[in-house]
Amino acid sequence: NHPVSSGDFITLVDAKETLSKHEILRLVQEAKNIDQRLMALEHFSCLAEDEEVLPLLVFNLQSRQVRVRATSLSLFKNLADDIPLADIGKVAQLDNDPEIRMQALSLIAERVDENDSKSYLLQALNDSSKETQNMARELLHDLGLSDT
């Protein structure tokens, strides 16, 4: 193992050199290039234990970068542990990007008990985005939770 700068990450991955979890985590936190940061995040989520990955994914839900939030939401699907419903629920309700809100709703519907997901899906019926409203309607129907 040798120290790796964020600028070296793509080269090292392409060369199939192995980085330690510590080096990968440092790249997740320090990489200036968004593609390198996301690649490191995905790689770390595959190598690390759920309890190591979970706080990092929750933290990244607050990122200003849409791609970071979207990647974090997609990586929650890989966790064996329960997802943090309160944190993902906030994203489903408050994120300024309707695509991110829909991704969060989809994750909730997929990974959370039907009774717990129902309240988030019902709230999404009043979302400012018609697409999000339609998705919530479809998810409620697919889960057998719609009244119609």
C-alpha positions in Angstrom: 0.0 0.0 0.0 1.2 3.5 -0.8 -0.4 6.9 -0.4 -2.7 7.8 -3.2 -3.7 11.3 -4.3 -7.2 11.9 -5.6 -5.7 12.6 -9.0 -4.2 9.2 -9.2 -7.5 7.3 -8.5 -8.7 6.6 -12.0 -5.3 5.5 -13.1 -4.9 3.1 -10.3 -8.4 1.6 -10.8 -7.7 1.2 -14.5 -4.4 -0.5 -13.6 -6.4 -2.8 -11.3 -4.1 -1.9 -8.3 -5.7 -2.6 -5.0 -6.4 0.3 -2.6 -7.0 -0.1 1.1 -10.4 0.8 2.5 -8.7 3.7 4.3 -7.4 5.1 1.0 -10.7 4.7 -0.7 -12.5 6.4 2.2 -10.1 9.3 2.0 -10.8 9.6 -1.7 -14.6 9.6 -1.0 -14.0 12.5 1.3 -11.3 14.4 -0.5 -11.5 13.8 -4.3 -12.1 17.0 -6.1 -13.4 15.3 -9.3 -17.0 14.2 -8.8 -16.6 11.1 -11.0 -13.6 10.0 -8.9 -15.5 10.7 -5.7 -18.5 8.7 -6.8 -16.4 5.8 -8.1 -14.6 5.8 -4.7 -18.0 5.9 -2.9 -19.3 2.9 -4.9 -16.0 1.0 -4.4 -16.1 1.7 -0.6 -19.7 0.6 -0.3 -18.7 -2.8 -1.8 -15.7 -3.3 0.4 -16.8 -1.9 3.8 -19.3 -3.3 6.3 -22.8 -1.8 6.4 -22.0 0.0 9.6 -19.1 1.8 8.0 -21.0 2.7 4.8 -24.3 3.8 6.4 -23.1 7.1 8.0 -21.3 8.0 4.8 -24.4 7.5 2.7 -26.6 9.4 5.2 -24.1 12.3 5.2 -24.0 12.4 1.4 -27.8 12.8 1.3 -27.2 16.4 2.3 -24.7 17.0 -0.6 -25.3 20.0 -2.8 -24.5 17.8 -5.8 -27.5 15.9 -7.2 -25.3 13.1 -8.5 -23.9 12.5 -5.0 -27.3 12.3 -3.5 -28.6 10.0 -6.3 -25.6 7.7 -6.0 -26.0 7.5 -2.2 -29.7 6.6 -2.6 -28.9 3.9 -5.1 -26.2 2.4 -2.8 -28.7 2.1 0.1 -30.2 -0.8 -1.9 -27.0 -2.8 -1.4 -27.1 -2.7 2.4 -28.3 -5.7 4.2 -29.2 -3.6 7.3 -32.4 -1.6 7.5 -32.2 1.7 5.7 -32.5 4.9 7.8 -36.2 5.7 7.1 -36.2 9.1 8.8 -33.3 10.4 6.7 -34.5 9.0 3.4 -38.0 10.2 4.2 -36.7 13.8 4.6 -35.2 13.5 1.2 -38.4 12.2 -0.3 -40.3 15.1 1.2 -37.8 18.0 1.1 -35.2 17.5 -1.7 -35.3 20.3 -4.2 -34.9 17.9 -7.1 -38.1 15.9 -8.1 -36.0 13.1 -9.5 -34.2 12.7 -6.2 -37.6 12.7 -4.3 -38.9 10.0 -6.6 -35.7 7.9 -6.2 -36.1 8.2 -2.4 -39.8 7.2 -2.6 -38.9 4.2 -4.7 -36.3 3.2 -2.2 -38.7 3.5 0.7 -41.3 1.4 -1.2 -38.8 -1.2 -2.0 -37.0 -1.5 1.4 -39.4 -0.4 4.1 -42.4 -2.2 5.6 -45.6 -1.3 3.7 -47.2 0.3 6.8 -44.2 2.5 7.3 -43.9 3.5 3.6 -47.5 4.3 3.2 -47.4 7.7 5.0 -44.5 8.9 2.8 -46.3 7.7 -0.3 -49.5 9.4 0.7 -47.6 12.7 1.4 -46.1 12.5 -2.0 -49.5 12.6 -3.6 -49.4 16.4 -2.8 -45.8 16.8 -4.1 -45.2 19.9 -6.3 -44.1 17.6 -9.2 -46.8 15.8 -11.2 -44.3 13.0 -11.9 -43.7 12.5 -8.2 -47.4 12.4 -7.6 -48.0 9.9 -10.3 -45.1 7.7 -9.1 -46.5 7.8 -5.5 -49.9 6.7 -6.9 -48.3 3.8 -8.8 -46.3 2.7 -5.8 -49.3 2.7 -3.6 -51.2 0.7 -6.2 -48.3 -1.8 -6.6 -48.0 -2.3 -2.9 -51.8 -2.8 -2.6 -52.2 0.3 -0.4 -54.4 2.4 -2.7 -58.0 2.9 -1.9 -59.0 2.8 -5.6 
